[in-house]
Amino acid sequence: MAETGSAKKPSIVLTVGSKVSVRSAGGQEDVFVSDGMFRGLVSIGGDNSLAIELDGKVKGEKGRVRLIPLNAVLSLDVLQAVKPEEEKRTEPAAAGYFR
């Protein structure tokens, strides 16, 4: 039986902990590819950025958090989504500005 057009599709939500691959603009015609875990949105001076914890496909980058300004994002692939109710912190929150 075919689905009708009135059937609701689940909304797409980018959740903390999801594995992603982000293509973003670099200098001139360069394109950066950042593979890792989405850690959240960060606001710096009123500009929002994606925080991606890199997975280490490039030597020496495992665990590094890359901030990608939203206006530089060319594409974002969600490789493995985490359901909102499954979101968990992997480390205790640190005191200070970044939580």
Backbone as JSON, one array per atom type, in Angstrom:
{
  "sequence": "MAETGSAKKPSIVLTVGSKVSVRSAGGQEDVFVSDGMFRGLVSIGGDNSLAIELDGKVKGEKGRVRLIPLNAVLSLDVLQAVKPEEEKRTEPAAAGYFR",
  "N": [[0.85, -1.17, 0.0], [0.61, 2.17, -0.86], [2.01, 5.13, 0.58], [0.14, 7.91, 1.69], [0.01, 11.4, 0.78], [-0.55, 12.83, 3.04], [0.61, 11.63, 5.19], [2.7, 12.04, 7.95], [6.11, 12.94, 7.94], [9.04, 12.25, 9.83], [10.57, 14.99, 11.54], [13.64, 16.65, 10.68], [16.36, 16.77, 12.75], [19.3, 18.1, 13.95], [21.25, 16.64, 16.17], [23.17, 16.75, 19.2], [26.01, 14.74, 19.38], [25.58, 13.3, 17.08], [27.03, 11.73, 14.22], [28.8, 13.38, 11.72], [29.58, 14.75, 8.45], [31.09, 17.51, 7.25], [31.26, 19.85, 4.69], [33.04, 22.71, 4.02], [33.68, 26.15, 3.15], [36.93, 27.24, 2.34], [39.95, 29.13, 2.1], [40.21, 31.09, -0.89], [39.58, 28.9, -3.41], [39.43, 26.66, -1.91], [38.18, 23.74, -0.23], [37.16, 22.53, 2.84], [36.94, 19.45, 4.5], [35.3, 18.15, 7.18], [35.12, 15.59, 9.35], [33.34, 14.02, 11.92], [32.01, 14.24, 15.28], [29.05, 15.98, 16.02], [29.01, 18.63, 18.22], [27.57, 20.81, 19.02], [26.15, 24.18, 18.82], [27.99, 27.18, 18.65], [28.33, 30.49, 19.72], [30.05, 33.27, 18.7], [30.83, 36.49, 19.12], [28.33, 37.17, 18.11], [28.1, 35.71, 15.78], [27.21, 32.53, 14.62], [28.5, 29.22, 14.94], [29.19, 25.83, 13.9], [30.15, 23.28, 16.08], [32.45, 20.83, 15.75], [33.7, 17.79, 16.76], [36.56, 16.39, 15.77], [37.22, 13.27, 14.1], [39.67, 12.11, 13.65], [40.55, 11.21, 11.15], [42.4, 12.59, 9.72], [45.76, 12.72, 10.46], [46.72, 13.45, 13.79], [44.55, 15.05, 14.42], [42.52, 13.97, 15.93], [39.99, 14.3, 18.29], [40.21, 17.06, 18.39], [38.41, 20.11, 18.4], [36.62, 21.62, 15.93], [35.51, 24.75, 14.9], [33.05, 25.81, 12.77], [31.99, 28.4, 10.89], [28.57, 29.21, 10.28], [27.94, 30.5, 7.87], [29.91, 29.58, 6.19], [29.42, 26.96, 5.63], [29.05, 24.49, 3.25], [27.9, 22.01, 2.72], [26.27, 19.49, 4.71], [26.44, 16.32, 5.86], [24.58, 13.95, 7.51], [25.76, 11.27, 9.03], [25.3, 9.38, 10.99], [22.63, 9.55, 12.93], [21.66, 10.74, 16.16], [19.1, 10.1, 18.37], [17.03, 12.57, 19.94], [16.33, 11.91, 22.65], [18.39, 10.26, 23.33], [20.61, 11.73, 23.77], [23.6, 12.31, 25.44], [26.05, 13.43, 27.76], [29.46, 12.91, 27.29], [31.48, 13.53, 28.92], [32.05, 15.17, 32.05], [30.55, 18.38, 32.61], [32.48, 21.29, 32.26], [33.5, 23.94, 34.41], [32.94, 27.37, 33.63], [32.89, 29.34, 30.61], [32.3, 27.7, 28.38], [30.15, 25.16, 27.96]],
  "CA": [[0.0, 0.0, 0.0], [1.4, 3.39, -0.98], [1.74, 6.15, 1.59], [-0.55, 9.09, 1.19], [0.74, 12.65, 0.97], [-0.86, 13.4, 4.34], [1.39, 10.97, 6.23], [3.77, 12.93, 8.45], [7.48, 12.44, 7.97], [9.72, 12.79, 11.02], [11.35, 16.2, 11.27], [15.08, 16.45, 10.72], [16.95, 17.51, 13.84], [20.72, 17.84, 14.14], [21.39, 16.49, 17.62], [24.51, 16.58, 19.75], [26.43, 13.34, 19.37], [25.43, 12.73, 15.74], [28.24, 11.71, 13.4], [28.55, 14.2, 10.54], [30.66, 15.14, 7.55], [30.77, 18.88, 6.85], [32.1, 20.5, 3.68], [32.95, 24.15, 4.25], [34.54, 26.97, 2.31], [38.21, 27.65, 2.89], [40.48, 30.27, 1.37], [40.12, 31.03, -2.36], [38.68, 27.85, -3.89], [39.62, 25.48, -1.07], [37.05, 23.16, 0.49], [37.56, 21.71, 3.98], [36.03, 18.38, 4.89], [35.46, 17.89, 8.62], [34.36, 14.42, 9.76], [33.39, 13.81, 13.36], [30.78, 14.28, 16.06], [28.47, 17.3, 16.25], [29.03, 18.94, 19.65], [26.62, 21.87, 19.31], [26.35, 25.48, 18.2], [28.77, 28.11, 19.46], [28.18, 31.86, 19.27], [31.22, 34.12, 18.96], [30.6, 37.83, 18.6], [27.06, 37.23, 17.4], [28.11, 34.77, 14.66], [27.07, 31.14, 15.07], [29.37, 28.22, 14.31], [29.03, 24.44, 14.28], [31.3, 22.71, 16.77], [32.61, 19.44, 15.32], [34.85, 17.09, 17.34], [37.1, 15.63, 14.65], [37.38, 11.85, 14.41], [41.06, 11.68, 13.51], [40.91, 10.69, 9.83], [43.65, 13.28, 9.42], [46.67, 12.45, 11.59], [46.9, 14.51, 14.78], [43.35, 15.87, 14.64], [41.52, 13.26, 16.75], [39.58, 14.98, 19.51], [40.24, 18.52, 18.2], [37.09, 20.66, 18.09], [36.68, 22.63, 14.87], [34.35, 25.64, 14.8], [32.81, 26.13, 11.36], [30.93, 29.42, 10.8], [27.43, 28.75, 9.49], [27.95, 31.06, 6.52], [30.93, 28.89, 5.41], [28.99, 25.58, 5.41], [28.58, 24.19, 1.9], [26.99, 20.88, 2.88], [26.41, 18.74, 5.96], [25.88, 14.98, 5.76], [24.39, 13.26, 8.79], [26.15, 9.89, 8.79], [24.62, 8.57, 12.01], [21.87, 10.48, 13.79], [21.35, 10.36, 17.54], [17.76, 10.57, 18.73], [17.12, 13.56, 21.02], [16.27, 11.34, 23.99], [19.61, 9.51, 23.58], [21.72, 12.65, 23.97], [24.27, 12.16, 26.73], [27.38, 14.01, 27.81], [30.48, 11.88, 27.46], [32.41, 14.01, 29.94], [31.37, 16.14, 32.92], [30.62, 19.78, 32.18], [33.53, 22.07, 32.9], [33.08, 25.27, 34.84], [33.43, 28.4, 32.73], [31.99, 29.81, 29.56], [31.91, 26.67, 27.42], [29.51, 24.02, 28.63]],
  "C": [[0.89, 1.23, 0.0], [1.01, 4.38, 0.11], [1.02, 7.32, 0.94], [0.28, 10.33, 1.48], [0.5, 13.25, 2.34], [-0.07, 12.75, 5.48], [2.55, 11.87, 6.64], [5.1, 12.22, 8.41], [8.13, 13.02, 9.22], [10.54, 14.02, 10.64], [12.83, 15.88, 11.4], [15.64, 17.36, 11.8], [18.43, 17.11, 13.94], [20.97, 17.82, 15.64], [22.85, 16.29, 18.01], [24.83, 15.1, 19.83], [26.28, 12.67, 18.03], [26.77, 12.78, 15.01], [27.93, 12.41, 12.09], [29.8, 14.35, 9.69], [30.26, 16.5, 6.99], [31.77, 19.35, 5.8], [31.91, 21.99, 3.88], [33.97, 24.88, 3.39], [35.81, 27.33, 3.06], [38.66, 28.9, 2.16], [40.41, 30.03, -0.13], [39.11, 29.97, -2.77], [38.8, 26.56, -3.08], [38.31, 25.05, -0.42], [37.61, 22.29, 1.6], [36.49, 20.65, 4.21], [36.33, 18.05, 6.34], [34.53, 16.73, 8.99], [34.47, 14.25, 11.26], [32.01, 13.88, 13.99], [30.33, 15.73, 16.27], [28.38, 17.55, 17.74], [28.09, 20.08, 20.01], [26.91, 23.12, 18.51], [27.08, 26.38, 19.18], [28.57, 29.5, 18.87], [29.4, 32.66, 19.69], [30.94, 35.47, 18.31], [29.33, 37.95, 17.79], [26.99, 36.34, 16.18], [28.07, 33.35, 15.19], [27.97, 30.22, 14.26], [28.96, 26.83, 14.77], [30.29, 24.0, 15.0], [31.35, 21.23, 16.42], [33.86, 18.87, 15.98], [35.36, 16.12, 16.28], [37.42, 14.19, 15.06], [38.78, 11.31, 14.17], [41.4, 11.05, 12.18], [42.18, 11.35, 9.32], [44.53, 13.16, 10.65], [46.81, 13.68, 12.49], [45.68, 15.35, 15.07], [42.3, 15.2, 15.52], [41.25, 14.03, 18.03], [39.59, 16.5, 19.4], [38.83, 18.98, 17.84], [37.27, 21.79, 17.08], [35.39, 23.42, 14.88], [34.22, 26.07, 13.35], [31.69, 27.16, 11.31], [29.81, 28.96, 9.87], [27.45, 29.28, 8.07], [29.02, 30.42, 5.63], [30.53, 27.46, 5.07], [28.46, 25.43, 3.98], [27.59, 23.02, 1.92], [27.28, 20.19, 4.21], [25.7, 17.42, 5.76], [25.77, 14.4, 7.16], [24.64, 11.79, 8.53], [25.46, 8.93, 9.75], [23.94, 9.53, 12.97], [21.66, 9.88, 15.17], [19.97, 10.93, 17.84], [17.87, 11.54, 19.9], [17.1, 12.96, 22.41], [17.52, 10.54, 24.33], [20.8, 10.42, 23.85], [22.29, 12.48, 25.38], [25.61, 12.86, 26.65], [28.37, 12.88, 28.04], [31.49, 12.27, 28.52], [31.67, 15.02, 30.82], [31.56, 17.56, 32.4], [31.7, 20.52, 32.97], [33.0, 23.43, 33.32], [33.66, 26.29, 33.88], [32.41, 28.75, 31.68], [31.48, 28.7, 28.66], [31.39, 25.45, 28.17], [28.91, 23.12, 27.6]]
}
